[in-house]
Amino acid sequence: MPPETPDSTDPKEWMRRVRSNLARARDASGVPDVLYEDLCFDAQQAAEKAIKAVLVKAGKPYPKTHVIERLLALAEEAGAEVGPEIREAAILSDYATVARYPGPGEHVTAEEHARAVELAEKVVGWAESQLAD
């Protein structure tokens, strides 16, 4: 029997994926071939999916976008309170695009990685509080 397909209409399924992305984003254990750019992509994905979980709970459609600022605006329109510390996570959007592939741009530093994880953790905590209501 094939495994059950995850339900994209269940915020808990979204948060399960969020936890996976966040765990990978945090892993700066020094594995030689892992790039900070990729860890920051996981931080961005954790934040993006956490916001989408809030939208799913509110019954609001979400666009196929990686733009954190846009998703937060939709969450706010759906009734979620979005403070300035959560809006700071908008800087994570570039990790979904610019830093994701080779090309123009600088390498991500350890400090930038730490900040990306910190912002993702704030968004995830915020989403968990929104889902607890």
Phi and psi in degrees as a GROMACS rama.xvg file:
@    title "Ramachandran Plot"
@    xaxis  label "Phi"
@    yaxis  label "Psi"
@TYPE xy
-68.5638  152.441  PRO-2
-63.7154  153.165  PRO-3
-65.6591  138.054  GLU-4
-75.1765  129.332  THR-5
-59.2153  142.938  PRO-6
-89.1852  109.566  ASP-7
-71.0522  -5.62809  SER-8
-97.7149  4.86825  THR-9
-105.625  112.729  ASP-10
-56.0008  -29.2006  PRO-11
-64.5707  -36.5196  LYS-12
-66.2189  -38.8216  GLU-13
-62.519  -43.7385  TRP-14
-69.5173  -27.3194  MET-15
-63.1881  -42.8369  ARG-16
-68.9898  -36.9391  ARG-17
-58.0367  -48.3539  VAL-18
-60.8974  -37.3333  ARG-19
-64.7563  -49.0696  SER-20
-60.7859  -41.9277  ASN-21
-66.8223  -39.6256  LEU-22
-61.7472  -41.9717  ALA-23
-68.1881  -39.0603  ARG-24
-61.6829  -36.4966  ALA-25
-72.4507  -20.4291  ARG-26
-77.2592  85.1434  ASP-27
-107.675  42.7542  ALA-28
-73.2215  2.84363  SER-29
89.0519  21.7218  GLY-30
-62.7316  122.584  VAL-31
-54.0813  -37.4767  PRO-32
-95.0255  1.37186  ASP-33
-85.094  128.734  VAL-34
-96.332  144.467  LEU-35
-58.6839  -32.8885  TYR-36
-56.9274  -42.3094  GLU-37
-72.249  -36.6614  ASP-38
-65.6264  -36.9504  LEU-39
-70.2337  -32.4483  CYS-40
-60.0963  -43.2256  PHE-41
-64.5653  -35.7813  ASP-42
-62.9144  -44.2092  ALA-43
-61.6292  -44.4639  GLN-44
-63.309  -38.122  GLN-45
-60.7483  -45.8132  ALA-46
-65.7681  -46.3533  ALA-47
-58.3623  -49.2665  GLU-48
-68.2548  -32.675  LYS-49
-63.6964  -43.0284  ALA-50
-65.9157  -41.161  ILE-51
-63.9983  -32.8639  LYS-52
-61.9611  -40.049  ALA-53
-63.4955  -42.5943  VAL-54
-65.1665  -40.1123  LEU-55
-61.2709  -45.7218  VAL-56
-60.3141  -37.4764  LYS-57
-77.9317  -4.73737  ALA-58
73.6882  23.3608  GLY-59
-102.341  135.243  LYS-60
-68.3324  152.206  PRO-61
-124.837  145.441  TYR-62
-80.382  160.299  PRO-63
-81.2371  89.5936  LYS-64
-146.247  155.27  THR-65
-105.819  6.43267  HIS-66
-82.8882  103.528  VAL-67
-58.4278  -43.7811  ILE-68
-57.308  -42.945  GLU-69
-65.257  -42.9218  ARG-70
-65.558  -39.1637  LEU-71
-64.5364  -37.6107  LEU-72
-62.265  -40.8462  ALA-73
-65.8069  -39.0497  LEU-74
-63.3175  -40.6364  ALA-75
-65.2389  -41.7678  GLU-76
-60.9772  -29.4001  GLU-77
-82.1655  -1.56242  ALA-78
108.852  -1.22559  GLY-79
-78.7367  141.392  ALA-80
-85.6933  123.177  GLU-81
-119.004  106.362  VAL-82
-83.3402  170.421  GLY-83
-61.9394  -32.0754  PRO-84
-67.4946  -26.255  GLU-85
-82.4668  -37.3672  ILE-86
-61.9553  -26.8704  ARG-87
-57.0869  -25.4869  GLU-88
-66.0589  -8.30437  ALA-89
-56.0305  -27.8957  ALA-90
-67.6274  -14.7453  ILE-91
-69.6901  -20.9488  LEU-92
-54.5931  -38.5431  SER-93
-62.3128  -26.0164  ASP-94
-71.0228  -16.0755  TYR-95
-83.6316  -16.7794  ALA-96
-127.333  -73.9079  THR-97
-58.3058  -47.0095  VAL-98
-83.9221  -6.81732  ALA-99
-77.0678  -29.4534  ARG-100
-124.637  158.161  TYR-101
-63.5858  147.583  PRO-102
150.829  -157.949  GLY-103
-61.1223  149.847  PRO-104
119.744  160.935  GLY-105
-95.6504  159.586  GLU-106
-66.6439  148.523  HIS-107
-77.5332  136.74  VAL-108
-91.1528  167.656  THR-109
-60.3763  -38.2173  ALA-110
-66.951  -41.4403  GLU-111
-65.6939  -38.2192  GLU-112
-62.1326  -46.5767  HIS-113
-59.8413  -41.0043  ALA-114
-66.1445  -40.6165  ARG-115
-61.6827  -43.0643  ALA-116
-65.009  -42.8592  VAL-117
-58.5422  -45.3631  GLU-118
-66.1232  -42.3475  LEU-119
-61.7853  -41.4518  ALA-120
-61.8215  -38.6738  GLU-121
-63.5815  -44.3779  LYS-122
-65.234  -41.7483  VAL-123
-63.5306  -43.4305  VAL-124
-61.4403  -41.9241  GLY-125
-61.0062  -46.7727  TRP-126
-62.4018  -41.6903  ALA-127
-60.0757  -38.9857  GLU-128
-68.4544  -35.0651  SER-129
-67.9108  -36.0601  GLN-130
-79.0549  -19.8283  LEU-131
-74.0202  -20.3403  ALA-132
